[in-house]
Amino acid sequence: MSGADRSGREPLSTVFARLIANFGPISIMQYMGEANARYYAARDPLGAAGDFVTAPEISQMFGELIGLWLADLWQRAGAPATVHYVELGPGRGTLARDALRAAGKAGLAPQVHFVEGSPALRAVQREAVPMAQWHDDLSTLPDDAPILLVANEFLDALPVRQLVRAEAGWRERMVGHEDGGFRPVIGDRPIDVAVPEHLREAEAGTIIETCPGAAAVVDEVARRLASQGGAALFVDYGHAAFQTGSTLQAVRAHRKVDPFVDPGEADLTALVDFATLADVARAGGARWLGTTEQGAWLRALGIEARAAALSRAAPAQAEAIAIARDRLTTPDQMGALFKVMGLAAPGWPDGAGF
Ligand code: SAH
């Protein structure tokens, strides 16, 4: 373990090692939450020179089609004059810029609110979308008018809690520190009450992953849709039905790395459990419009026609545009693993593509 990190602070690995030496293993949830808070606070991780590339950074078509989806729904809901565009974890602000430009051409000019935890990324967002207002979390968002909310690759960054079936019963999955390295270990407190009935007697080694933070976010969004009106789109990699097993992974410089090495220096993510989140949304009072594979959704929204129009306007770019379209839509790239979940307020119309 070496000296200070780029923010001048003690490396998180040193902090965690000391914490574990003094008080014992920490939960996976604490490990992932603190690692990602540290990871995002001081850097812009997006793009070819960073750690990973997201859909809005691949092509303007992604944000434009989202902007048109929102504008279409807003229009069919009677085009309320005051409306708030809300984005969770807007990264570089690229999606918002593309979506707001496309929506503007369709007559939708909302107020703009960004929920962003990272000071480094807020600075980048301010360049892209100067008129935005920033929030630390959803609690300070306005409640006077409908919201049109977008979150791309936001939920996957929120910390997961893992439960593991030991011989004697269910325990929380923890992180210990042995022989100079972090390792997953089995906690010692019984936690069977947190496990659904049908999984209580699962075979030893079975892991269940939940994301309390994602559920809390979707619950708050659903409650706001029910009381304020509007619609929401959550786009992320995840599964449409509940599955057992750990999906915790780390990415650094575009490669998968060991999530238990160098916490705070790689992007930690987990697959999003869209089935559970749809239930949470309905229980909170929103209408669940559907959860669809990203490729099918973008095709339903007309990505082929948009790609053709962009290629006609810039023939030299035609090949790059086709490559970007395929990256976003084909099943072996982002088209199938990524899902789009749509929500709307009761009384608001259905959205395109579900
Ligand atoms: N939506 C962007 C960026 C995805 S990366 C894109 O598609 O390119 C995840 C984003 O969520 C970053 O902006 C990160 O700073 C933000 N984020 C992660 N955890 C957060 C939290 N707990 N609170 C607020 N923002 C968070």
Residues whose N, C-alpha, C, O or C-beta is under 5 A from the ligand:
A	BS01	SAH	Y40 T54 L88 G89 P90 G91 V115 E116 G117 S118 L121 D136 N152 E153 F154 A157
